[in-house]
């Protein structure tokens, strides 16, 4: 447990940086305090809106509600814990091991559930476009419910690994999962693009040949619009998480400033 509590501090500032970064800490506290409120309230409003919208398919509703709940969890637990670290730094104190562990658990749980939720919605929209009439038969509510439970169970398992595994192993699992999910999402959206492009000319011909097909055309247009909307959500998700991901990768490759400073300090002490 001491190893786990020490390893993540390579991503945090050192005692010598506390006074220098005071303005940054205050800015982060203000921004995250505001974002905590918006993450909670806006996602609660989103959940209520999804449940009251009768035009949304039940499978899509289930996945979107699960996605919104994970974002509410980030606002309720993840961001307040992160704020507590900044308060400790403002007081020139090191965060406790329990605070660090709680941030890791909440961050891994809700972030992983959120990312896998976005991927699950992308898969569901792709199947809705691809399967057409067979969609209701193959993508049942029971299977979607099982998928949502599996996502949360896997995210909870990975987040609780802090009690018996090292940060390195957890990072590998999350990296492999994220990389595989990213590849799947890219492939799916390419397939969606090709499917929409192929059916575009068919829809135009149906509009000219048979007006009775307007219902099918409208339904397909809704599927396309929903898939595009989910794609925008996916892009926003990647944009928001990319700074953290890039920082972690750079630290893994080049080492942290904390480790470098400790190395120089030890080297200087040995010279003396």
Secondary structure, 3 states (H helix, E strand, C coil): CHHHHHHHHHHCCCHHHCCCCHHHHHHHHHHHHHHHHHHHHHHHHHHHHHHHCCCCCHHHHHHHHHHHHHHHHHHHHHHHHHHHHHHHHHCCCCCCHHHHHHHHHHHHHHHHHHHHHHHHHHHHHHHHHHHHHHHHHHCCHHHHHHHHHHHHHHHHHHHHHHHCCCHHHHHHHHHHHHHHHHHHHHHHHHHHHHHHHHHHHHHHHHHHHCHHHHHHHHHHHHHHHHHHHHHHHHHHHHHHHHHHHHHHHHHHHHCCHHHHHHHHHHHHHHHC
